[in-house]
């Protein structure tokens, strides 16, 4: 399964953060605030994070991750599947 890496970046400009694609086109913007840089970087990383999460879910398949004594593997697996569905607009 070969995937193309989507490289977005967060760029500060005046009083906003621009999230730009590989061609420099703005795909989103955030007005400067207390945590705007953090959110801009999260949005910029989101395509890559989604692909990584899809790969993890593809790796575990229909099974759940094992529990490790502190964390529930089933809960984490469900959270990952739900996050993908949410990102794709399925929920």
N, C-alpha and C positions, 0 to 999 in steps of 0.2 A: 504494500500500500504506500505509494509515493505521494507525498503531499507537498504543496507549494507553500513556502514560508511567506506569510504576509507581514511585511515590515511597515508598520505605522509608527509614527513618532509624535510626541507631545512637544509643541513649540510655543514658548511664551511670546506674546506680541501685545504691546500696550497693556491693557488691563484685562486681557483674556488669554486663555490657553487654547491653541489650535491643535487639533489632532489631524495629522496629515497622512495621506497614503504615500506609496512609493513614488508617485509622480508629483508630489507636492500639493495635491488637491486636498482641500479641507473636507473632512468627513464628519467632524463634530467640533464644537467649541464649548468652553466653560469659562464663565465669568470668574475673575480672580476672587478668591475667598480664602478662608483659613486652610482648607484642605484641597484646594483646587488642583495643585500640582500633583498630589497623590492620585486624585480621581482622573486627571488627564492621562497620567502614565498608565493607570489601570485600563482605561478605555483603549489607549494605544496598544497595550499588550493583549487585549481581549481576543482578537482573532487567533493569535498564537496559543493563548491559554485554552481556548475552545478546542483547537486541534489536538493539544496535549491531552485534554480530558477525554476527547473522543477516542484517542489511542489507548488510554488506560481502560476505558470501558470495553473497547474491542478486545483488549488483552484478557480481561477477566470474563468476558462473555456474559452468559446468563447467571453465572455463579456470583457469589458475594466474596469480598475480601475476607480473610480470616480475622477473627478478633485477636487482639494482642494483650488482653488483660486490662487495658485502660480504654481502648477505643473499640466500638462495635463495627466490625467489618461490614455487616449488613447495612447499618445506618450510613456509613460512608459511601458505600456502593449506591444506595438509594439517592443520597445527596448528589453524587456525581451524575447519575442518570437524570435527575430532576433539573440540575443546573444546565445540562445540555439541552433538554427540552425547553427550558425557559429561554435560553439564548437563541434557540431556533424559532421561538414564538409558538411552540406547540402547547404551552400551558398559559 
